[in-house]
Amino acid sequence: MRRRAFVTSVLAVSVAAATTLAGAATAGQGADPYVVSGGMAGVVHAHDAGHGKPGGGARVNLVYHGGAILQSTVVKAIFWGTSWANSGFIGDKFSGLDTFYGGVGGSQYMGTNTEYTDGSGHHVGAGVTYGNHLVDTSAAPSRAPATSDILAEVSKEITAPVTNGYYPVYVDTPRGNTGYCAWHSWGTIHGVSVQFGFFFNLDGDPGCDPGSTVAGESQGLAALANVSGHELSETVTDPGGASWYDSSGAENADKCAWTFSNTVSIGGKSWLIQGNWSNNAYNANTGYAKGGCIV
């Protein structure tokens, strides 16, 4: 599910548009009044979180709410936490996620987002430019963070943010009893609008495991790749929380969460990644799962 009820019950984070937060200083580490975060969106509930079926249980199409979309996206991943200095913990996660983000631009998978447009008829773009990753080996939060905590980390690491930038932050903190695996959000860094995401360490986490049988990848990488596709897709179609979502608040990836068709090819590698909701496919009675999910 997306934002409203979940965010209120778990972290009491406001999910109004970012403009309503403009007067609020960040509550995160090294709070900066010029770094202002929005609410949580695209929350990927864990299998064991007890939130029922994906997509709010409703077979309804996404509706445009007047906000922006991303016609192209610049991605730079951030790995945060002391464990990212340990090669045993890193395993294949650096190389795997670099392959994912480096190859996702122009892929068939990114093409599942391009039917959606803004008010001027501009389509979501499949283009993704990846600027490799950054590593911060200072201690990451030991708890479920607020959006302001993660945006403060983005502000610390990204010296020249861009308005079409998406900055996914991967911590070494396991989710424990927290009911979600990942989310995305938006905000401003010294006047520059940005998008960002948050991902728990999902090693050995059955609640966030897609069950991939693709050879040559760790379970932790497979889990991160699946939710990374989820949050990237929602970032490009609903970057500011005011664009494409359905009457229950579910974004395009929410409506197909934990449902899979075939593996997808990204960066010359096969991945088990969930599909995304397509209004066109649902209207044509095609797609898999609920009839509107495509990969």
C-alpha positions, 0 to 999 in steps of 0.5 A, spaced: 500 500 500 501 507 498 501 512 504 496 515 508 493 510 513 500 506 513 504 512 515 500 515 520 499 508 524 507 506 523 511 513 523 506 518 524 509 522 518 505 527 514 503 525 507 500 531 504 504 534 498 511 537 500 508 544 500 505 543 506 511 541 509 515 547 507 515 550 514 518 544 517 525 543 519 528 536 518 528 532 524 533 527 521 541 527 523 544 534 522 537 537 521 538 543 516 532 548 515 533 547 507 532 540 507 525 538 507 522 532 506 515 529 504 511 523 506 512 516 505 509 513 499 510 506 495 511 502 502 512 495 500 509 491 506 512 485 508 509 478 507 508 477 514 505 484 516 498 482 515 496 488 510 492 483 506 492 483 498 496 488 494 493 494 491 488 495 496 484 489 494 481 493 488 481 492 481 481 499 479 485 504 475 490 509 476 487 516 476 492 522 474 492 527 480 495 533 477 502 532 479 509 531 475 512 525 472 519 524 470 521 524 463 528 522 464 531 519 471 538 520 474 540 515 479 545 515 484 545 509 490 547 510 497 550 505 501 549 507 509 552 503 515 558 500 518 557 493 515 558 496 508 566 496 509 565 489 510 566 485 504 563 479 507 556 483 508 557 486 501 557 480 497 554 481 490 550 487 493 554 493 490 555 489 483 548 487 483 545 493 484 550 497 480 548 492 474 540 493 475 541 501 475 546 501 470 541 497 465 534 498 467 534 505 462 530 503 456 529 496 458 522 493 457 521 493 465 522 501 465 517 501 459 511 498 463 511 505 466 511 509 460 503 510 458 502 515 464 503 522 462 503 529 465 497 534 464 501 537 458 501 530 455 508 528 456 510 521 458 514 518 463 520 516 460 524 510 460 531 513 460 535 512 466 542 514 467 546 511 473 552 515 476 554 509 480 554 508 488 557 512 494 558 508 500 557 512 507 560 507 513 558 511 518 552 508 523 545 508 519 539 509 524 538 503 528 530 503 527 525 505 522 527 512 520 523 518 518 523 520 511 527 526 514 533 522 516 534 519 509 533 525 506 539 528 510 543 523 508 542 524 501 543 531 502 550 529 506 552 525 500 550 528 494 553 535 493 550 537 486 543 534 486 538 534 480 531 535 479 530 529 476 535 525 481 533 519 484 537 517 490 536 510 493 539 509 500 540 502 502 542 501 510 545 495 513 539 495 518 535 489 518 527 491 519 526 487 525 519 487 527 517 493 522 512 491 517 515 494 511 521 493 506 522 499 503 519 506 501 520 512 496 519 519 498 521 526 495 523 533 498 528 539 497 535 540 498 537 547 498 531 549 493 532 543 489 527 538 488 529 531 489 526 524 489 529 518 494 528 511 497 529 507 503 531 500 503 532 495 509 537 490 509 533 484 507 539 478 508 535 472 510 528 476 511 523 471 509 518 477 509 521 481 504 524 475 499 521 474 492 523 467 492 528 468 486 531 461 483 535 465 478 542 462 479 548 466 481 545 471 486 544 472 493 537 472 496 539 479 499 540 481 492 534 478 489 530 481 495 533 488 494 532 488 486 525 486 487 523 492 491 528 497 488 524 496 481 518 497 485 520 504 488 523 506 481 517 505 478 513 509 483 518 514 483 517 516 475 510 515 475 508 519 482 515 523 484 511 528 488 506 524 491 500 527 487 500 524 480 498 517 479 495 513 484 488 509 485 482 511 489 485 507 495 492 511 494 495 505 491 501 507 486 502 502 480 507 498 483 503 497 489 497 494 485 502 488 483 506 487 489 508 480 490 505 478 484 510 475 479 510 473 471 516 471 468 523 473 470 526 480 466 532 481 463 536 488 465 543 489 464 544 482 461 542 479 467 535 475 469 531 478 475 525 476 478 521 483 479 514 484 480 510 487 474 507 494 474 500 496 473 497 498 466 491 501 465 491 500 458 492 492 460 487 492 465 482 495 460 484 490 454 483 485 459 490 483 458 496 482 463 497 477 469 495 477 476 489 481 477 489 482 469 492 489 469 500 487 471 505 487 466 512 486 466 
